[in-house]
Amino acid sequence: MKCPFCGHLDDKVLDSRNTRGGEAIRRRRECVGCGRRYTTFEQIEELRVMVVKRDMRRELFDRNKILKGMIVACEKRPVGMDILESIADDIEREVYDSGVSEVDSEKIGEMVVEALRKVDQVAYVRFASVYRKFEDAGQFREIVDVLGGSGRRTSKKASR
């Protein structure tokens, strides 16, 4: 650490203490060159991930946006808030653990869609229809087919 008084590059740490609830470390240092004391703070540098939108705009990754979208998709569905929080946590962790500085909004959307598909099929269809910008009933039929239904039900009489 460079001394703020004389510019000497060697110092010794006299005292270290946790501050900000353990989010940072306060260090009291003494310059070996001039003997003056000064304080430094050490904290984890947060990785900032930018989300690249469809129109190429960029904005900071926001876990709350994912959560809000899932809450809307799960409205009046038997999906607990703890499950949605867990999904949002998992997606956030995956984005930050990837180590990239930018991620496409489409990739995040696909992660949400896949997670909702496992949790609630109605919420999955709701979210996918908005996220993928469905424009006609055929697109709904395709997504229902993906869920395992044929899109058409045959009556018991017709199948005999």
N, C-alpha and C positions, 0 to 999 in steps of 0.2 A: 504494500500500500504506500503510495506516495504521500509524504508529509505535506500538509497544506501550508506549512510555514516556511520550510526550507527546501522542499522538493526531494529530500533524501528518500531513497527507496526501501530502507530497512527500518523496521519498527518491532516492538514487542507488545504482545497483548497482556494487559494488566488485569483485566476483568471481562467476563462475558456473562450476559444475562438475557433470558428470554423476555421479549416484549410483545405487545399487541396480541396477547393471548397465545403466545407460542408461534405466531406467524412470522416473527423476525427475531434476530439476535442483535443486541446492542453490545458493541465491543469498545472498551476503553483502551486506547493505545498510547504508547510513548515512543517518540522518534529516537532512534539510536544516534542520529546525527546531532540534533539540537537539544534533545531532552524535553521538548514540549509535549504536552498531552493533548489528545483529541479523541473524539468519539466517532465511530462508524456504525452503520446499521446494515445488516445483511438480511436479505429476504429472497424468497423464491420468486423468480421472474415468471410471471404467468404467460403461458403460450397464448397468443391471440390468433384465433382461426377465423378467417374470412369466408363467408358463404357467397358463392358466385350464383346470382339469380339467373333466371332464364333470359332476361334482357341484358345480361352481363354486368348489372350493377353489383356492387360488393357491399356486404354489411357484416358486422360482427356476429359470430355464432351466438345464438340466444336459445338456451334450453327451454325457456318459458314459452317461446313460440311453438315448439314441438308439443309441449304439454297442453297449451291452449287448443291447438288443432285436434289433439286426441280427445280432449274433454268435449268439444263440440261433436265429434264423431260418435262418442259414447253416450251422448245425452239420452236419458231414459233407457239405458241399457244396464244390465247387471254387472258392471265392471267397476271395481273399487278404485278409489283414488290412489291407494297404495300400489296397485298394479301399474297404473299410468305413470306414477312417479318412478317406479322401478324401470319401466321402459325408457323414459326420458333419461334416467341416470345411465343406463346401458348404452344408449345412443351417444350421449355426451362423452362417456368414457371411450367408446370406440373412435369417435372423431378425434379426441385429443391424443389417444394412444397411437393413432396412425402417424403422428408426427408431421403431417402436412400443414402448410400455412393457409391453404385454400381448399375448399371442398364444394362441389356442385350441390345446389339445392336439390337437384334430382336424386342424388345419391342419398341424401338425408331423407327425402320423401319416400324412397324405396325401402329404407330401413324401417321407417314408421309403418308403412303399408305391410311389410312382412311381419312385424311384431303384432300388429292388430289382427292380422289373418289368424294368428295362433291363439289370440285371446277371445275375439268376438267377430263372427262373420258379418253381422250387420254393420258394426262399426268399421270393419274392413272395407265393405262396399261403399259406405258413406264417405270415408276418407279418400279412398281411391277415386271415387267419382269427381270429387273436387280437385284433388291433386293432379289427376290425369286429364282434367277438363273434358269430361264426357260431354258429347254433343247430341247423342241419340240413344234410343233404347237398345240398339244392337250392341253398344259397348257395355251396357249393363248385363246383357245376356252373356257376353263373352266372359265377364268376370264371375258371373254365377256358375258358368260351365267350369271355370278354373277351380271353384270351390268343391266341385264333385257332382253337382247336379247337372242334368242335361239341359236345364232351362225350360223343359216341358214336363208336365206330370201326366202320366197315363192313369186313367181310372181303373179300378179293379175289374169292372165289367169289360173294358176294352182289352185287358190283358188275359182274359180267360179263353 
